[in-house]
């Protein structure tokens, strides 16, 4: 039987679904519907409508579907729009610390969109079920709709937080615990992040339940997955319990699609939708990931480094200072209006220019064309089509005459020719995008060869103009209008753990790897496909473990078109290392990783120094580790350990060098271990009979 994956992307304007043949990646069918913001069940209606259209096309059978994955803006939109539930915080600690703990957990109602109730439980005495029930009843009496359990050092011992969650279950209230959101120390930031998560639980749980029931009603037995903000895919249960992990999952889906199909090494990915434009960075073959800031407050949630600009293809035009026209942030979709450029030119000619305020919250007035009983919005797409910037056959292309008529009606207001009006709109609308791209190039020190990759239905409206303004190369993603849906369908499962590690305990590293691997396998990943790696953040004393796996039953068939050949990988390595291909050598190869080395001259005050640059790529050409100067040790277990001891003995400093182990399944970071003896001991426990390499920074 043919195997099919369905990916659904929920955007601000459209909800788009695609069905892909798993083995070839070919698009079988697609569907586009308006995003259902105002429906009783919110965006869930649009998800189901697009899914139903894909199934109704007759191109696929429900029994062929092996996976449904979707991205969503539900959590972030709820937080940004203050559509949240009141959170009752049960803070815990010993009585002498009550004042300090309360200060660190008593979030104010003014903290962004949060509304808070608070109580304290003394853990110096036995916490009974009766005390927990009393605390929860107190919070409910104060208007709390969801419970949050927060205790210092719960990441080491979560027993008390779990006990409170049991009480919330007895009370019939949704709940979350701070240790479930992050394994990092820091009670304040963990509580704030968990409170944000808790505040959207009632809404996201309702949507998840509705979508899951409806999918089962369509006779689809395939698992229902959801994109995470860091680019991974997880189960719908995660959306019920940790919706904050899905923040910015739409851009994550787009990036996943771009990396899968374009193999970009360095580029700025600009996804132009109907309501907003998302700007992401691909650096050294991988997207940049950071901790998310929501309403100006830092959180423990990690996501792609996404910059969101409130100007896109469907942004409505408004009057700006000194007769200049600009657009946004209001979109035609939210206003419930059609684009003027898609109307018949003869109908537009009989219309008149009016101003509208789409919602009661709008301070600005937007222009529109009233044609009898129908009113049309003037948008960026109208301006771009009037200037001939949108190629014929493009997703955003319209009849040129209709676009020009819309601009002529607008130009008559200020006595300006249509082309100048249209150019004014595009220039001012793209200004914030151009400014953000310039900031990214400077921040990440990107090379002059950096390209802008356009995606989204409105890619041709703004992205090429930005590239031209900055003198950068431009390329449009294949299937740009549904690249997010493709990414959602094609992405693999991912599990991320953050573990506070102040002491030097090699056993903890090993246990963390086993935990991440087991968690991914339990969610349906093929054990042989799971890759686990890690990185250590010395500033936060955090070991971050990342596990990636494929949900397919036979992953090799679908990976044929995406796995890099040795020649392609060497070319990618030379590009990342900025060396001629002839100066790059393959030093180690395993089932999942390729280690390349190359020599480069570095100028110094007195003469030059030869550096041994080292780069680790995975089989998909993604850079996993890059060091300017390092040794690659390989061979048998005993020889590697002996060489490692010798390297440590010749170091002038007692502090261990940054050291990494590469084998068939893993790339392990031992930077958390600061003395050479601990590094050798940890690697001795990890080295088995399989071939491996150890990389030591010099």
C-alpha positions as CSV (number, residue, x, y, z in Angstrom):
1,X,0.0,0.0,0.0
2,X,1.2,3.5,-0.8
3,X,2.3,5.5,2.3
4,X,1.1,9.1,2.6
5,X,1.9,12.0,5.0
6,X,-0.3,15.0,5.5
7,X,1.2,18.4,6.6
8,X,-1.1,21.3,7.7
9,X,0.2,24.8,8.3
10,X,-2.1,27.2,10.2
11,X,-1.2,30.8,9.2
12,X,-2.7,34.1,10.1
13,X,-4.6,34.2,6.8
14,X,-4.7,30.8,5.3
15,X,-4.6,27.2,6.5
16,X,-2.9,25.0,4.0
17,X,-2.6,21.2,3.7
18,X,-0.6,19.0,1.5
19,X,-0.5,15.2,1.1
20,X,3.0,13.8,0.3
21,X,4.0,10.4,-0.9
22,X,6.4,9.3,1.8
23,X,8.9,7.5,-0.4
24,X,9.3,10.1,-3.1
25,X,8.3,13.3,-1.4
26,X,6.0,14.1,-4.3
27,X,2.9,16.3,-3.6
28,X,-0.2,14.2,-4.3
29,X,-2.8,16.9,-3.5
30,X,-3.2,20.2,-1.6
31,X,-6.0,22.3,-0.1
32,X,-6.1,26.0,1.0
33,X,-8.9,27.4,3.3
34,X,-9.2,30.6,5.3
35,X,-7.9,30.4,8.8
36,X,-10.9,30.2,11.2
37,X,-9.9,32.6,14.0
38,X,-13.5,33.4,15.0
39,X,-15.0,29.9,14.9
40,X,-16.2,28.4,18.2
41,X,-13.3,26.0,18.2
42,X,-10.8,28.5,16.8
43,X,-8.3,27.4,14.2
44,X,-9.3,23.7,14.7
45,X,-12.2,24.2,12.2
46,X,-9.7,25.3,9.5
47,X,-7.4,22.4,10.2
48,X,-10.3,19.9,9.8
49,X,-11.7,21.7,6.7
50,X,-8.4,21.6,4.9
51,X,-7.8,17.9,5.9
52,X,-11.3,17.0,4.7
53,X,-10.7,18.7,1.4
54,X,-7.5,16.7,0.9
55,X,-9.3,13.4,1.6
56,X,-12.3,14.5,-0.5
57,X,-10.0,15.0,-3.6
58,X,-10.1,11.3,-4.2
59,X,-6.4,11.2,-4.6
60,X,-5.7,9.3,-1.4
61,X,-7.4,6.7,0.8
62,X,-7.6,7.3,4.6
63,X,-5.9,4.0,5.1
64,X,-2.8,5.2,3.3
65,X,-2.1,8.0,5.7
66,X,0.7,7.2,8.1
67,X,1.1,10.6,9.7
68,X,-0.7,13.9,10.1
69,X,1.4,16.8,11.3
70,X,0.5,20.4,11.7
71,X,1.9,23.7,12.9
72,X,-0.1,26.2,14.9
73,X,0.0,29.7,16.2
74,X,-2.6,29.0,18.9
75,X,-0.3,29.3,22.0
76,X,1.6,32.4,20.9
77,X,-1.6,34.2,19.6
78,X,-3.4,33.5,22.9
79,X,-0.5,35.0,24.9
80,X,-0.1,38.0,22.6
81,X,-3.8,38.7,22.6
82,X,-4.2,38.1,26.3
83,X,-6.8,35.4,25.6
84,X,-5.6,33.4,28.7
85,X,-6.9,31.7,31.8
86,X,-6.1,32.9,35.3
87,X,-3.3,30.8,36.9
88,X,-3.3,29.6,40.5
89,X,0.3,29.2,41.6
90,X,1.0,26.8,44.5
91,X,4.5,27.8,45.6
92,X,6.4,25.4,48.0
93,X,9.3,25.6,50.3
94,X,10.3,25.6,54.0
95,X,8.7,28.2,56.2
96,X,11.8,30.3,56.8
97,X,12.2,30.7,53.1
98,X,8.5,31.7,52.5
99,X,9.2,35.4,51.9
100,X,12.0,34.7,49.4
101,X,10.1,31.9,47.6
102,X,6.9,34.0,47.4
103,X,8.8,36.9,46.0
104,X,10.3,34.7,43.3
105,X,6.9,33.0,42.4
106,X,4.4,35.8,43.0
107,X,4.1,37.0,39.4
108,X,2.2,40.3,39.0
109,X,-0.9,40.6,36.8
110,X,1.0,43.1,34.8
111,X,3.5,40.5,33.6
112,X,2.4,40.6,30.0
113,X,-0.9,38.7,29.6
114,X,-0.8,36.8,32.8
115,X,-3.5,36.9,35.5
116,X,-2.3,35.3,38.8
117,X,-3.6,33.9,42.1
118,X,-1.0,32.7,44.6
119,X,-0.7,30.5,47.7
120,X,2.2,28.9,49.7
121,X,2.7,25.4,51.1
122,X,5.2,24.7,53.9
123,X,7.3,21.7,53.0
124,X,9.1,21.5,56.3
125,X,6.0,19.6,57.5
126,X,4.3,16.7,55.8
127,X,2.2,17.9,52.8
128,X,-1.1,16.0,53.0
129,X,-3.8,15.6,50.4
130,X,-6.1,17.7,52.6
131,X,-3.6,20.6,52.6
132,X,-3.2,20.4,48.9
133,X,-7.0,20.3,48.4
134,X,-7.4,23.3,50.7
135,X,-4.7,25.3,48.8
136,X,-6.3,24.6,45.4
137,X,-9.8,25.5,46.7
138,X,-8.4,28.8,47.9
139,X,-7.0,29.5,44.4
140,X,-10.2,28.5,42.8
141,X,-12.1,30.9,45.1
142,X,-9.7,33.6,43.9
143,X,-10.7,32.9,40.2
144,X,-8.0,30.5,39.2
145,X,-8.9,28.3,36.3
146,X,-5.7,26.3,36.1
147,X,-3.1,25.2,38.7
148,X,0.7,25.6,38.6
149,X,3.0,23.8,41.1
150,X,6.4,25.5,41.7
151,X,9.1,24.5,44.1
152,X,12.8,25.4,44.1
153,X,15.0,22.5,43.0
154,X,12.0,20.5,41.8
155,X,14.2,19.5,38.8
156,X,16.1,17.3,41.2
157,X,13.1,16.0,43.1
158,X,9.7,16.7,41.6
159,X,7.7,14.6,44.2
160,X,6.0,17.6,45.8
161,X,5.0,19.2,42.5
162,X,3.6,15.9,41.3
163,X,1.6,15.6,44.5
164,X,0.0,19.0,43.8
165,X,-0.8,17.8,40.3
166,X,-2.7,14.9,41.8
167,X,-4.7,17.4,43.8
168,X,-5.5,19.4,40.7
169,X,-6.8,16.2,39.1
170,X,-9.1,15.5,42.1
171,X,-10.4,19.1,41.7
172,X,-11.0,18.7,38.0
173,X,-8.6,21.5,37.1
174,X,-6.0,21.5,34.3
175,X,-2.5,21.8,35.8
176,X,1.2,22.0,35.1
177,X,4.4,21.8,37.1
178,X,7.5,23.8,36.7
179,X,9.8,20.8,36.3
180,X,7.7,19.6,33.3
181,X,8.6,22.8,31.4
182,X,12.3,22.9,31.9
183,X,15.1,21.0,33.7
184,X,17.0,24.2,34.5
185,X,17.5,25.8,37.9
186,X,16.2,29.3,38.4
187,X,12.8,29.3,40.2
188,X,11.8,32.7,38.8
189,X,12.2,32.1,35.1
190,X,11.0,28.5,35.4
191,X,7.8,29.7,37.2
192,X,7.2,32.5,34.7
193,X,7.6,30.1,31.7
194,X,5.3,27.5,33.4
195,X,2.7,30.2,34.2
196,X,2.6,31.2,30.5
197,X,2.2,27.6,29.6
198,X,-0.6,27.1,32.2
199,X,-2.4,30.2,31.1
200,X,-3.2,28.7,27.6
201,X,-3.8,25.1,28.7
202,X,-7.6,25.3,28.7
203,X,-7.7,26.7,25.2
204,X,-5.1,24.4,23.7
205,X,-6.5,21.3,25.4
206,X,-9.9,22.1,23.9
207,X,-8.5,22.5,20.4
208,X,-6.4,19.3,20.8
209,X,-9.3,17.2,21.9
210,X,-11.6,18.6,19.2
211,X,-9.0,17.9,16.4
212,X,-8.2,14.5,17.7
213,X,-11.8,13.4,17.9
214,X,-12.6,14.8,14.4
215,X,-9.6,13.1,12.8
216,X,-10.7,9.7,14.3
217,X,-14.1,10.5,12.8
218,X,-12.5,10.7,9.4
219,X,-11.4,7.0,9.7
220,X,-7.7,7.9,9.9
221,X,-5.7,5.8,12.4
222,X,-2.4,7.6,11.8
223,X,-0.8,9.5,14.7
224,X,-1.6,13.2,14.9
225,X,1.6,15.2,15.5
226,X,2.4,18.9,16.0
227,X,5.4,21.0,15.1
228,X,7.5,22.4,17.9
229,X,9.1,25.8,17.8
230,X,12.6,24.3,17.7
231,X,11.8,22.5,14.4
232,X,11.0,19.1,15.9
233,X,7.7,17.3,15.8
234,X,6.0,15.9,18.8
235,X,2.7,14.2,19.8
236,X,-0.6,16.0,20.3
237,X,-0.4,15.2,24.0
238,X,2.5,17.7,24.2
239,X,0.1,20.3,22.9
240,X,-2.2,19.4,25.7
241,X,0.4,19.6,28.5
242,X,3.2,21.9,27.1
243,X,1.7,24.1,24.5
244,X,4.5,26.7,25.0
245,X,6.8,24.4,23.1
246,X,4.8,25.0,20.0
247,X,5.4,28.7,20.0
248,X,6.5,29.9,16.5
249,X,6.0,26.4,15.1
250,X,4.8,27.9,11.8
251,X,8.2,29.4,10.9
252,X,9.8,26.2,12.2
253,X,7.7,24.2,9.6
254,X,8.9,26.6,6.9
255,X,12.5,26.2,7.8
256,X,12.2,22.4,7.9
257,X,10.8,22.5,4.4
258,X,13.5,24.8,3.2
259,X,16.4,22.7,4.6
260,X,14.8,19.5,3.3
261,X,14.5,20.8,-0.3
262,X,17.0,23.6,-0.8
263,X,20.1,22.4,1.2
264,X,20.9,26.0,2.1
265,X,24.2,26.6,4.0
266,X,24.0,30.3,4.7
267,X,20.8,32.2,4.0
268,X,18.1,34.4,5.4
269,X,14.7,32.8,5.0
270,X,11.9,35.3,4.5
271,X,8.4,33.8,4.7
272,X,5.8,36.3,3.5
273,X,2.3,35.3,4.5
274,X,-0.9,37.2,4.3
275,X,-0.8,38.7,7.8
276,X,2.9,38.8,8.8
277,X,6.4,38.1,7.6
278,X,8.7,35.7,9.5
279,X,12.4,36.1,9.1
280,X,14.7,33.2,10.1
281,X,18.4,32.6,9.8
282,X,20.2,29.5,8.3
283,X,23.8,29.6,9.4
284,X,26.3,26.9,8.6
285,X,23.5,24.7,7.3
286,X,21.3,24.9,10.4
287,X,18.7,27.3,11.7
288,X,19.6,29.5,14.7
289,X,17.8,28.7,17.9
290,X,17.4,30.9,21.0
291,X,15.3,31.2,24.1
292,X,12.0,32.8,23.4
293,X,11.0,36.2,24.7
294,X,7.3,36.8,25.1
295,X,5.9,40.3,25.7
296,X,9.4,41.4,26.6
297,X,9.9,38.6,29.2
298,X,12.6,35.9,28.8
299,X,11.4,32.3,29.1
300,X,12.9,28.8,29.3
301,X,11.3,27.8,26.0
302,X,13.6,27.5,23.0
303,X,12.6,28.1,19.5
304,X,14.0,29.2,16.2
305,X,15.4,32.7,16.2
306,X,12.4,34.2,14.3
307,X,11.9,37.9,13.7
308,X,8.2,38.8,13.0
309,X,7.3,41.9,11.0
310,X,3.7,43.0,10.8
311,X,3.8,43.6,7.0
312,X,2.9,40.9,4.4
313,X,1.1,40.2,1.2
314,X,-2.3,40.9,2.6
315,X,-1.5,43.9,4.7
316,X,-3.9,46.7,4.1
317,X,-2.7,50.1,2.9
318,X,-3.0,53.2,5.1
319,X,-2.0,56.8,4.8
320,X,1.3,57.7,6.3
321,X,2.9,61.0,7.1
322,X,3.6,63.5,4.2
323,X,1.5,61.7,1.7
324,X,3.4,58.5,1.7
325,X,1.4,55.3,1.7
326,X,2.4,52.2,3.8
327,X,0.7,49.0,5.0
328,X,-0.1,46.9,8.0
329,X,-0.4,45.7,10.6
330,X,-4.0,44.9,9.8
331,X,-4.6,42.3,7.1
332,X,-7.4,42.0,4.6
333,X,-8.3,38.6,6.0
334,X,-8.9,40.0,9.5
335,X,-10.9,42.8,8.0
336,X,-13.0,40.3,6.1
337,X,-12.2,41.9,2.7
338,X,-11.1,40.5,-0.7
339,X,-8.0,41.9,-2.4
340,X,-8.7,44.6,-5.0
341,X,-6.2,43.2,-7.5
342,X,-8.3,40.0,-7.7
343,X,-11.5,41.9,-8.6
344,X,-12.6,42.6,-12.1
345,X,-11.1,45.9,-13.4
346,X,-14.4,47.1,-14.8
347,X,-16.0,46.7,-11.3
348,X,-13.2,48.6,-9.6
349,X,-13.5,51.5,-12.0
350,X,-17.0,52.2,-10.8
351,X,-15.9,52.2,-7.1
352,X,-14.9,54.9,-4.7
353,X,-12.2,55.2,-2.2
354,X,-13.2,54.9,1.4
355,X,-11.5,54.5,4.8
356,X,-12.3,51.7,7.2
357,X,-11.4,50.6,10.7
358,X,-11.5,46.8,10.5
359,X,-11.6,46.3,14.3
360,X,-12.5,48.4,17.3
361,X,-8.8,48.3,18.4
362,X,-7.5,49.9,15.2
363,X,-6.1,53.4,15.7
364,X,-5.4,53.9,12.1
365,X,-7.8,54.1,9.2
366,X,-7.2,51.9,6.2
367,X,-8.2,52.6,2.6
368,X,-10.5,50.4,0.6
369,X,-12.6,50.6,-2.6
370,X,-16.3,50.4,-2.2
371,X,-18.1,48.9,-5.3
372,X,-21.8,48.7,-4.5
373,X,-22.4,45.9,-2.0
374,X,-18.7,44.7,-2.1
375,X,-15.7,46.4,-0.6
376,X,-12.2,45.5,-1.6
377,X,-9.0,46.0,0.4
378,X,-5.9,47.6,-1.2
379,X,-2.9,45.5,-0.2
380,X,0.8,45.1,-0.8
381,X,-0.1,42.4,-3.3
382,X,-2.0,44.9,-5.3
383,X,1.0,47.3,-5.3
384,X,3.5,44.6,-6.3
385,X,1.3,43.4,-9.2
386,X,0.8,47.0,-10.4
387,X,4.6,47.3,-10.6
388,X,5.0,44.0,-12.4
389,X,7.1,42.6,-9.6
390,X,5.0,39.3,-9.4
391,X,5.8,36.9,-12.2
392,X,3.0,35.5,-14.3
393,X,1.8,32.2,-12.9
394,X,3.0,33.1,-9.4
395,X,0.7,32.2,-6.4
396,X,0.2,36.0,-5.8
397,X,-0.2,37.0,-9.4
398,X,-3.3,38.9,-10.4
399,X,-4.6,40.6,-13.5
400,X,-2.2,43.6,-14.0
401,X,-5.1,45.9,-15.1
402,X,-7.0,45.3,-11.9
403,X,-3.9,46.1,-9.8
404,X,-3.2,49.3,-11.8
405,X,-6.8,50.5,-11.4
406,X,-6.6,50.1,-7.7
407,X,-3.4,52.1,-7.6
408,X,-4.9,54.8,-9.9
409,X,-7.9,55.2,-7.6
410,X,-5.5,55.6,-4.7
411,X,-3.2,58.0,-6.6
412,X,-6.1,60.2,-7.5
413,X,-6.4,61.0,-3.8
414,X,-3.0,62.8,-3.8
415,X,-2.6,63.6,-7.5
416,X,0.1,61.0,-8.0
417,X,0.6,58.5,-10.8
418,X,-0.2,54.9,-10.0
419,X,3.4,53.6,-10.3
420,X,4.7,56.1,-7.7
421,X,1.9,55.2,-5.3
422,X,2.6,51.5,-5.7
423,X,6.4,52.0,-5.3
424,X,5.8,54.1,-2.1
425,X,3.7,51.3,-0.7
426,X,6.3,48.5,-1.4
427,X,9.3,50.6,-0.2
428,X,7.7,51.6,3.1
429,X,6.2,48.2,3.7
430,X,9.5,46.4,3.2
431,X,11.5,48.9,5.3
432,X,11.2,46.9,8.6
433,X,12.0,43.7,6.8
434,X,15.1,45.2,5.2
435,X,16.2,46.7,8.6
436,X,15.8,43.3,10.3
437,X,17.7,41.5,7.6
438,X,20.6,44.0,7.9
439,X,20.6,43.5,11.7
440,X,20.8,39.7,11.2
441,X,23.7,39.9,8.8
442,X,25.6,42.0,11.2
443,X,24.7,39.9,14.3
444,X,25.7,36.6,12.8
445,X,28.6,38.0,10.7
446,X,27.2,36.4,7.6
447,X,29.2,36.2,4.4
448,X,28.7,38.5,1.3
449,X,27.4,35.4,-0.5
450,X,24.4,35.1,1.8
451,X,21.2,34.6,-0.2
452,X,17.6,35.5,0.6
453,X,15.2,32.6,0.3
454,X,11.6,33.6,-0.3
455,X,8.7,31.5,0.8
456,X,5.1,31.8,1.6
457,X,2.2,32.8,-0.6
458,X,3.4,36.4,-0.7
459,X,7.1,35.6,-1.4
460,X,7.2,37.4,-4.7
461,X,5.5,40.5,-3.2
462,X,8.2,41.6,-0.8
463,X,11.2,39.2,-0.6
464,X,12.8,39.9,-4.0
465,X,12.5,43.7,-3.4
466,X,14.3,43.4,-0.1
467,X,17.1,41.3,-1.7
468,X,17.5,43.9,-4.5
469,X,17.7,46.8,-2.0
470,X,20.5,45.0,-0.1
471,X,22.3,43.7,-3.2
472,X,21.9,40.1,-2.1
473,X,21.2,37.0,-4.2
474,X,17.5,35.9,-4.2
475,X,16.0,32.5,-4.8
476,X,12.4,31.4,-4.3
477,X,11.7,28.1,-2.6
478,X,10.1,25.4,-4.6
479,X,6.4,25.1,-3.7
480,X,6.9,28.3,-1.8
481,X,3.2,28.8,-1.0
482,X,3.0,25.5,0.8
483,X,6.6,25.1,2.1
484,X,5.4,25.2,5.7
485,X,2.9,22.3,5.1
486,X,5.7,20.3,3.4
487,X,8.0,20.9,6.3
488,X,5.3,19.8,8.8
489,X,4.7,16.6,6.9
490,X,8.4,15.8,6.3
491,X,9.9,16.7,9.7
492,X,11.2,14.1,12.1
493,X,10.5,13.6,15.8
494,X,12.6,15.5,18.2
495,X,13.1,15.4,22.0
496,X,15.1,18.0,23.9
497,X,16.1,17.9,27.5
498,X,17.8,20.6,29.6
499,X,19.6,19.3,32.7
500,X,21.3,21.5,35.3
501,X,24.8,20.1,35.8
502,X,27.0,22.1,38.2
503,X,29.1,19.1,39.3
504,X,31.3,16.9,37.1
505,X,29.3,13.7,36.8
506,X,29.9,11.6,33.7
507,X,27.2,9.3,34.7
508,X,24.6,12.1,34.4
509,X,25.6,12.6,30.8
510,X,25.2,8.9,30.0
511,X,21.8,8.8,31.8
512,X,20.6,11.9,29.9
513,X,21.4,10.3,26.6
514,X,19.6,7.1,27.5
515,X,16.6,9.1,28.7
516,X,16.3,11.2,25.5
517,X,16.7,8.1,23.3
518,X,14.1,6.2,25.3
519,X,11.6,9.1,25.2
520,X,11.9,9.3,21.4
521,X,11.5,5.6,20.9
522,X,8.4,5.6,23.1
523,X,6.8,8.1,20.9
524,X,7.2,6.0,17.8
525,X,10.7,6.7,16.4
526,X,12.6,3.8,14.9
527,X,15.4,3.1,17.4
528,X,18.1,2.8,14.6
529,X,17.2,6.2,13.2
530,X,17.6,8.1,16.5
531,X,20.5,10.5,16.7
532,X,21.4,12.0,20.1
533,X,23.8,14.8,20.6
534,X,24.4,17.5,23.2
535,X,25.9,20.9,23.9
536,X,26.9,22.5,27.2
537,X,26.0,26.0,28.1
538,X,28.7,27.1,30.7
539,X,27.0,30.4,31.5
540,X,23.8,28.6,32.6
541,X,25.5,25.3,33.8
542,X,23.1,23.4,31.5
543,X,23.6,20.3,29.5
544,X,21.3,20.4,26.6
545,X,20.5,17.0,25.0
546,X,18.8,16.8,21.6
547,X,17.4,13.6,20.1
548,X,16.2,13.3,16.6
549,X,14.5,10.3,15.0
550,X,12.4,9.3,12.1
551,X,8.8,8.1,12.5
552,X,8.8,6.0,9.4
553,X,8.8,2.3,9.5
554,X,11.6,2.0,6.9
555,X,13.4,5.4,6.8
556,X,16.0,4.5,4.3
557,X,13.7,4.7,1.2
558,X,12.5,8.2,1.9
559,X,15.9,9.5,2.8
560,X,17.5,8.6,-0.6
561,X,16.8,12.0,-2.0
562,X,18.0,14.0,1.0
563,X,21.1,12.2,2.2
564,X,24.3,13.9,1.0
565,X,26.8,12.0,-1.1
566,X,30.4,12.1,0.0
567,X,31.2,14.6,-2.8
568,X,28.2,16.8,-1.8
569,X,29.2,16.7,1.8
570,X,32.8,17.6,1.0
571,X,31.6,20.6,-1.0
572,X,29.4,21.7,1.9
573,X,32.3,21.3,4.3
574,X,34.6,23.4,2.2
575,X,31.8,26.1,2.0
576,X,31.3,26.1,5.7
577,X,35.0,26.0,6.5
578,X,35.7,28.6,3.8
579,X,38.5,26.6,2.3
580,X,39.2,25.3,-1.2
581,X,37.7,21.8,-1.7
582,X,41.2,20.5,-2.3
583,X,42.3,21.5,1.2
584,X,39.5,19.6,2.9
585,X,39.9,15.9,3.9
586,X,37.5,13.3,5.3
587,X,39.0,12.2,8.6
588,X,36.3,10.0,10.0
589,X,33.0,8.5,8.7
590,X,30.2,6.7,10.6
591,X,26.6,5.9,9.7
592,X,25.4,9.3,10.7
593,X,28.4,11.6,10.8
594,X,31.2,12.8,8.6
595,X,34.3,14.5,10.2
596,X,36.2,16.8,7.9
597,X,39.5,18.5,8.5
598,X,41.5,21.2,6.7
599,X,44.6,23.3,7.3
600,X,44.4,27.1,7.2
601,X,47.0,29.8,7.9
602,X,46.2,32.3,10.6
603,X,48.2,35.5,10.7
604,X,49.8,36.5,14.0
605,X,51.9,39.4,15.3
606,X,55.0,37.3,14.7
607,X,54.6,35.1,11.6
608,X,51.7,32.7,11.0
609,X,50.1,29.7,12.7
610,X,48.7,26.6,11.0
611,X,45.2,25.8,12.2
612,X,43.6,22.4,11.9
613,X,40.0,23.3,11.2
614,X,37.5,20.5,12.0
615,X,33.9,20.2,11.0
616,X,31.3,17.6,11.8
617,X,28.4,17.2,9.3
618,X,25.5,14.8,9.6
619,X,24.4,12.8,6.6
620,X,22.0,15.5,5.5
621,X,24.8,18.1,5.2
622,X,23.9,19.9,8.4
623,X,26.8,21.3,10.4
624,X,26.8,19.8,13.9
625,X,30.2,21.0,15.2
626,X,32.8,23.5,13.9
627,X,36.2,24.1,15.6
628,X,38.9,26.4,14.4
629,X,41.8,24.2,15.7
630,X,41.4,20.6,16.8
631,X,42.9,17.1,16.8
632,X,40.9,14.1,15.6
633,X,41.8,10.9,17.4
634,X,40.6,7.6,16.1
635,X,41.4,3.9,16.1
636,X,40.8,1.3,18.7
637,X,39.4,1.9,22.2
638,X,42.8,1.6,23.9
639,X,44.7,3.7,21.4
640,X,42.2,6.6,21.6
641,X,42.4,6.6,25.4
642,X,46.2,6.6,25.4
643,X,46.3,9.4,22.9
644,X,43.8,11.3,24.9
645,X,45.8,11.0,28.1
646,X,48.9,12.1,26.2
647,X,47.1,15.2,24.9
648,X,46.0,16.1,28.4
649,X,49.5,15.6,29.8
650,X,51.1,18.1,27.4
651,X,48.6,20.8,28.2
652,X,50.0,23.7,30.2
653,X,46.6,24.3,31.9
654,X,44.9,21.8,34.2
655,X,41.6,22.7,32.6
656,X,40.5,20.1,30.1
657,X,40.1,21.1,26.4
658,X,36.7,21.0,24.8
659,X,36.3,17.3,23.8
660,X,33.7,15.5,21.7
661,X,33.0,11.8,20.9
662,X,31.6,10.8,17.5
663,X,30.3,7.4,16.9
664,X,27.6,5.8,14.7
665,X,24.6,7.2,16.7
666,X,25.9,10.2,18.7
667,X,27.9,13.4,18.9
668,X,28.6,13.8,22.6
669,X,29.9,17.1,24.1
670,X,32.1,16.7,27.2
671,X,32.6,20.4,27.7
672,X,30.8,20.1,31.1
673,X,33.8,18.2,32.4
674,X,36.6,20.6,33.3
675,X,39.5,18.3,34.1
676,X,41.2,15.8,31.8
677,X,40.8,12.8,34.1
678,X,37.1,13.2,34.2
679,X,37.0,13.5,30.4
680,X,39.0,10.3,29.9
681,X,36.9,8.5,32.5
682,X,33.6,9.5,30.7
683,X,34.9,8.5,27.3
684,X,36.2,5.2,28.6
685,X,32.6,4.4,29.7
686,X,31.1,5.4,26.4
687,X,33.6,3.8,24.0
688,X,32.4,0.4,22.8
689,X,33.6,-2.0,20.2
690,X,32.2,0.2,17.3
691,X,34.4,2.6,15.5
692,X,34.6,6.1,17.0
693,X,36.6,9.3,16.9
694,X,37.4,11.8,19.6
695,X,37.8,15.5,18.7
696,X,39.9,17.6,21.1
697,X,40.1,21.4,20.7
698,X,43.7,22.7,20.8
